[in-house]
Amino acid sequence: MNSENFLDRIGITSKISWGFLGVLIFMMGDGLELAFISPYLVDQGLSVTHVSALVTGYGIMIAVASWFSGVLIDMFGARKVMLWGLIAYIVGHSAFVGFGVSNLDYIIMLPTYMMRGIGYPLFAYGFLVWITYRTPQKRLGKAVGWFWFVFSGGMNVLGAGFSKWAVEHLGYINTLWSSIFWVLLGALFALVFNRDKLERVSTSKGIDQVKELARGITIVIREPKVGVAGIVRVINQAAQYAFPVFLPTYLAAYGIPTTTWLGIWSAIFLSNIAFNLIFGVVGDKLGWRNTIMWIGGVGCGVFTLLLYYTPQIIGGNLTVMTIVGILWGACLAGYVPISALVPSLVKEEKGAAMSILNLGAGLCVFVGPAIVTVFYGLVGAVGVTWILSGLYFASTIMMIWVKLPNNAKTLDDIGKSEAVVAD
């Protein structure tokens, strides 16, 4: 058994295996400030409104960069687009920390933090498109499962864990500066050690390149199923960004303080990254669409409600709440096969299709909080929870129309069915 074959069998495409490690380390650097930047800036004197606007602007740029990442890969090649993401991150982050945060200059902080937001979508989602081009369809579910494992593991686990240590020993500003080391190290693995080349697919120039870029929008007209899948992708993580806004306050009324809630939240995402791998494999076996519909849609719909109602039924029982949270985190991973399904809906415009999916991933960042902002005053915590749950059930219904050719479960099934016809 050689190393390359082993990696291929477990779903890590050996040809670009260094890239997976690179994304893990890059996202660790990118995500290390997420847990502390907002309260730190408020403690330094910024208003909550200013910090909220800062995060919103950051989220907008993430969504825009996510949207066009796939098409840019087709136009310019993967390595070049990922390098652009690295440069945008380093320049934006250096100016944000060196001139904005250090001097508490909001006029500098806002545009530089927004520039920083361009970085990880071009780098990480650029590599996701690279995966879809280099991985055999029969193993694509496993491969995207590994991608989301390293993406979430870097941002939500390693980044948060390192920042907890670094803030205590290095201080806030030095911790922020340290992220540049990590993103450069990640880029070293993904762009230097990774010797594979994914060159540009498009040969367009000039005005034709603008038309190519527009494919990241117009593909939803030519391929409506891609647009529906993009909406499902938004729903996938909407509650992930909505719950932290109101659920800790609700749980506190049942004897679960915020510190305990943070422990539950950590358990949720440890479960999530583990099941990103599991449901990548399950999706290849049982069908990508089936996994998304029943584990993702129905599972998240049920456990979203249980996160709200469990305290009312059993009180502030930490063990039960943690179990419910772990199961909810696992069901979130049920949507992982959508990254294999969507590029497989089209024959040639895989980059454009992934752009829509990546846009959905970016929109999650502020769609979730927006739901809380709009509806919380009208229907309270219970109403917002039912809205989020209803969206998950709605995503199950939407997926009825997102079918592969010949109603196959995966593209491997299409190959089998075509072989039978040929015989």
C-alpha positions in Angstrom: 0.0 0.0 0.0 1.6 3.3 -1.0 0.8 6.6 0.7 -0.8 8.1 -2.4 -3.3 5.3 -2.8 -4.1 5.4 0.9 -4.9 9.1 0.7 -7.1 8.7 -2.3 -9.0 5.9 -0.7 -9.9 7.9 2.4 -10.9 10.8 0.2 -7.9 13.2 0.3 -7.0 13.6 -3.3 -3.3 12.7 -3.2 -2.4 14.9 -6.2 -3.3 18.0 -4.1 -3.0 16.6 -0.6 -0.7 19.4 0.6 -3.5 21.9 -0.1 -5.7 20.3 2.6 -3.0 20.9 5.2 -2.5 24.4 3.8 -6.2 25.3 4.2 -6.2 24.0 7.7 -3.3 26.2 8.8 -4.5 29.2 6.8 -7.9 29.1 8.3 -6.4 28.8 11.8 -4.6 32.1 11.2 -7.7 33.7 9.7 -10.0 32.6 12.5 -7.9 33.2 15.6 -9.4 36.7 16.3 -13.1 35.7 15.8 -13.7 34.9 19.5 -12.3 38.1 20.9 -12.1 41.0 18.3 -15.6 42.4 19.0 -15.5 42.5 22.8 -11.9 43.7 22.7 -12.8 46.7 20.4 -15.8 47.5 22.6 -13.5 47.4 25.7 -11.1 49.8 23.9 -13.9 52.4 23.5 -15.8 51.6 20.2 -19.5 51.4 20.4 -21.4 48.2 19.8 -23.0 49.9 16.7 -19.5 50.6 15.2 -18.3 47.1 15.9 -21.5 45.7 14.4 -21.0 47.8 11.2 -17.4 46.6 11.0 -18.4 42.9 11.1 -21.2 43.6 8.7 -18.8 45.2 6.2 -16.5 42.2 6.6 -19.3 39.8 6.0 -20.4 41.7 2.8 -16.9 41.4 1.4 -16.7 37.7 2.3 -20.0 37.2 0.4 -18.8 39.1 -2.7 -15.4 37.3 -2.8 -17.1 34.0 -2.3 -19.5 34.7 -5.1 -16.8 35.2 -7.7 -14.2 32.8 -6.5 -15.2 29.9 -8.7 -15.4 32.0 -11.9 -12.1 33.6 -11.2 -10.5 30.2 -10.9 -11.9 29.4 -14.4 -10.6 32.7 -15.7 -7.1 32.9 -14.2 -6.3 29.5 -12.6 -6.4 28.3 -9.0 -2.9 29.1 -7.9 -3.1 32.8 -9.0 -6.5 33.4 -7.4 -5.4 31.8 -4.1 -2.3 34.0 -4.2 -4.5 37.0 -4.6 -6.5 35.9 -1.6 -3.3 35.6 0.4 -2.1 39.1 -0.6 -5.5 40.7 0.1 -5.4 39.1 3.6 -1.9 40.2 4.5 -2.3 43.7 3.2 -5.7 44.2 4.7 -4.8 42.6 8.0 -1.5 44.5 8.4 -3.2 47.8 7.8 -6.1 46.8 10.1 -3.8 45.9 13.0 -0.9 48.3 12.4 -2.9 51.5 11.7 -6.5 50.8 12.7 -6.6 48.7 15.9 -3.3 50.0 17.3 -4.5 53.6 17.0 -8.2 52.8 17.4 -8.8 54.6 14.1 -12.2 53.5 12.9 -11.9 55.2 9.5 -8.9 52.9 8.8 -10.4 49.9 10.5 -13.5 49.7 8.4 -12.0 49.5 4.8 -9.0 47.4 5.9 -11.1 44.8 7.7 -13.3 44.7 4.6 -10.2 44.1 2.4 -9.1 41.4 4.8 -12.5 39.7 4.2 -11.6 39.1 0.5 -8.7 36.9 1.6 -10.1 33.6 2.9 -12.9 33.1 0.3 -10.4 33.4 -2.6 -7.9 31.2 -0.9 -10.0 28.5 0.8 -13.0 28.4 -1.6 -10.5 28.6 -4.5 -9.0 25.4 -3.3 -12.5 23.9 -3.0 -13.0 24.5 -6.7 -9.6 22.9 -7.3 -10.8 19.8 -5.4 -13.9 19.5 -7.7 -11.7 19.5 -10.8 -9.1 17.0 -9.5 -11.2 14.5 -7.6 -13.0 11.5 -9.3 -16.7 11.9 -9.0 -17.1 8.6 -7.0 -14.9 10.1 -4.2 -16.0 13.7 -4.4 -18.3 13.5 -1.4 -15.4 12.3 0.8 -13.1 15.0 -0.6 -15.4 17.9 0.1 -16.0 16.3 3.6 -12.3 16.6 4.2 -12.3 20.1 2.9 -14.9 21.2 5.4 -13.1 19.3 8.1 -9.9 21.3 7.6 -11.8 24.5 7.0 -13.9 24.3 10.2 -11.2 22.6 12.2 -8.8 25.5 11.4 -11.2 28.3 11.9 -13.4 27.1 14.8 -11.1 24.7 16.7 -7.3 25.4 16.2 -7.8 29.2 15.7 -10.0 29.5 18.8 -7.6 27.2 20.8 -4.5 29.1 19.8 -6.0 32.5 20.5 -7.0 31.4 24.0 -3.4 30.6 24.7 -1.9 33.5 22.8 -4.0 36.3 24.3 -2.9 35.2 27.7 0.8 35.0 26.9 1.3 37.4 24.0 -1.5 40.0 24.4 -4.2 41.0 22.0 -2.2 43.0 19.5 0.6 40.4 19.2 -2.0 37.6 18.8 -3.5 39.5 15.9 0.0 39.9 14.3 0.7 36.2 14.7 -2.1 35.4 12.2 0.2 36.5 9.3 2.7 33.8 10.2 0.0 31.1 10.1 -1.5 32.2 6.8 1.9 32.4 5.2 2.7 28.9 6.5 -0.6 27.6 5.1 0.1 29.2 1.8 3.5 27.5 1.8 1.9 24.1 1.9 -1.0 24.9 -0.5 0.9 26.8 -3.1 4.5 25.7 -2.9 4.5 22.1 -1.6 1.4 21.4 -3.7 3.0 20.9 -7.1 -0.2 20.4 -9.1 -1.3 23.1 -11.5 -4.9 23.9 -12.3 -4.6 26.3 -15.1 -7.3 28.7 -16.4 -10.2 27.0 -18.1 -11.3 30.1 -20.0 -9.3 31.7 -22.8 -11.4 34.9 -23.0 -9.7 38.3 -22.9 -10.9 41.9 -22.5 -14.6 42.4 -22.6 -15.2 38.7 -22.9 -13.6 38.3 -19.4 -16.3 40.6 -18.0 -18.9 38.4 -19.6 -17.2 35.3 -18.1 -17.3 37.0 -14.7 -21.1 37.5 -15.2 -21.5 33.8 -15.5 -21.2 33.7 -11.7 -24.6 35.4 -11.7 -26.3 34.3 -14.9 -25.8 30.6 -14.4 -28.8 30.5 -12.1 -30.9 31.4 -15.2 -29.4 28.7 -17.3 -29.3 26.2 -14.5 -32.1 27.0 -12.0 -31.2 23.9 -9.9 -27.8 25.6 -9.1 -29.7 28.7 -7.8 -32.0 26.5 -5.6 -28.9 24.8 -4.2 -27.4 28.2 -3.4 -30.4 29.0 -1.3 -30.2 25.7 0.5 -26.5 26.5 1.3 -27.6 29.8 2.9 -30.1 27.9 5.1 -27.4 25.4 6.0 -25.6 27.7 8.4 -28.1 30.5 9.0 -28.9 29.3 12.5 -25.2 28.9 13.2 -24.9 32.7 13.0 -28.4 33.4 14.4 -28.2 31.3 17.6 -25.3 33.2 19.3 -27.3 36.4 19.0 -30.2 35.3 21.2 -29.9 31.8 22.5 -27.4 32.5 25.3 -29.8 35.0 26.8 -32.7 32.6 26.5 -30.7 29.7 28.1 -29.6 32.0 31.0 -33.2 32.1 32.2 -33.1 28.4 32.7 -29.9 28.3 34.7 -27.4 27.9 31.8 -24.9 30.8 32.0 -23.0 32.2 29.0 -19.8 30.4 30.1 -21.6 27.1 30.0 -23.2 27.9 26.7 -19.7 28.5 25.2 -18.8 24.9 26.3 -21.9 23.6 24.6 -21.0 25.6 21.5 -17.5 24.1 21.4 -19.0 20.6 21.7 -21.3 21.4 18.8 -18.5 22.2 16.4 -16.2 19.4 17.6 -19.1 17.2 16.6 -19.6 19.1 13.3 -16.1 18.8 12.1 -16.0 15.0 12.8 -19.3 14.5 11.0 -18.1 16.5 8.0 -16.0 13.5 7.3 -18.6 10.9 8.1 -21.4 12.4 6.0 -19.0 12.9 3.1 -18.6 9.1 3.1 -22.3 8.5 3.8 -23.2 10.8 0.9 -21.1 8.8 -1.5 -22.8 5.6 -0.4 -26.5 6.6 0.2 -26.7 9.5 -2.2 -25.7 13.2 -2.0 -29.3 14.5 -2.2 -30.7 12.0 0.2 -28.1 12.9 2.8 -28.8 16.6 2.4 -32.6 16.2 2.6 -32.9 13.8 5.5 -29.9 14.3 7.7 -29.3 18.0 6.9 -32.8 19.4 6.4 -35.0 17.2 8.6 -32.3 16.6 11.2 -31.4 20.2 11.6 -35.1 21.2 11.7 -35.8 18.8 14.5 -32.8 19.5 16.7 -33.1 23.3 16.2 -36.5 23.0 18.0 -35.0 20.8 20.6 -32.3 23.3 21.4 -35.1 25.7 22.3 -37.5 23.4 24.1 -35.2 21.0 26.0 -34.5 23.6 28.8 -38.3 23.9 29.2 -38.7 20.2 29.5 -35.7 19.1 31.7 -34.4 22.5 33.0 -30.8 23.4 32.8 -29.4 19.9 32.5 -26.0 20.4 31.0 -25.5 16.8 29.9 -28.8 16.7 27.9 -28.3 20.1 26.4 -24.8 19.1 25.3 -26.1 15.9 23.7 -28.8 17.8 21.8 -26.2 20.3 20.7 -23.8 17.6 19.5 -26.6 16.0 17.4 -27.5 19.4 16.0 -23.8 20.0 15.0 -23.8 16.5 13.4 -26.9 17.3 11.3 -25.3 20.6 10.1 -22.7 18.4 8.5 -25.5 16.6 6.6 -25.3 19.4 4.1 -21.6 18.6 3.2 -22.4 16.6 0.0 -23.9 19.8 -1.5 -20.4 20.8 -2.4 -20.1 17.6 -4.5 -23.6 17.8 -5.9 -23.7 21.3 -7.3 -20.6 21.2 -9.6 -21.9 17.8 -10.8 -25.1 19.4 -12.0 -23.3 21.1 -14.9 -20.9 19.7 -17.5 -18.5 22.6 -18.1 -19.4 25.6 -15.8 -18.2 24.1 -12.6 -16.5 27.3 -11.4 -19.6 29.3 -12.0 -21.7 26.7 -10.2 -19.4 26.7 -7.2 -19.5 30.5 -7.2 -23.2 30.4 -6.4 -22.6 27.8 -3.7 -19.7 29.9 -2.2 -22.0 32.9 -2.3 -24.4 31.0 -0.1 -21.6 30.2 2.3 -20.7 33.9 2.5 -24.3 35.1 2.9 -24.8 32.9 6.0 -22.6 35.3 7.9 -25.2 38.0 8.1 -28.4 36.4 7.0 -28.6 34.6 10.3 -28.2 37.7 12.5 -30.5 39.6 10.1 -33.3 37.1 10.8 -32.9 37.8 14.5 -32.8 41.6 14.0 -36.0 41.6 11.9 -38.1 39.1 13.8 -37.0 38.9 17.4 -38.9 42.0 18.4 -42.1 40.6 16.8 -42.1 37.0 17.7 -39.4 36.6 20.4 -37.0 33.7 20.8 -39.6 31.0 20.2 -40.7 32.6 16.9 -37.2 33.0 15.6 -36.4 29.4 16.5 -39.5 28.2 14.6 -38.5 30.4 11.6 -35.0 28.8 11.6 -36.5 25.3 11.9 -39.0 26.0 9.2 -36.2 27.1 6.8 -34.4 23.7 7.4 -37.6 21.8 6.6 -38.1 24.1 3.5 -34.6 23.2 2.3 -35.6 19.5 2.3 -38.5 20.4 0.0 -36.3 22.5 -2.2 -33.9 19.6 -2.7 -36.6 17.6 -4.4 -35.9 19.6 -7.5 -32.1 19.4 -7.3 -31.6 16.2 -9.1 -28.6 14.7 -10.9 -29.2 13.3 -14.5 -31.3 10.2 -14.6 -32.2 10.6 -10.9 -28.8 9.1 -9.9 -27.6 9.4 -6.3 -24.1 10.3 -7.3 -22.4 10.6 -10.7 -20.9 7.2 -10.2 -24.5 5.9 -10.6 -24.8 7.8 -13.8 -21.7 6.0 -15.2 -23.2 2.6 -14.2 -26.6 3.4 -15.8 -24.9 4.6 -19.0 -22.9 1.3 -19.1 -26.1 -0.7 -18.8 -27.6 1.3 -21.7 -24.5 0.7 -23.8 -24.6 -3.0 -23.2 
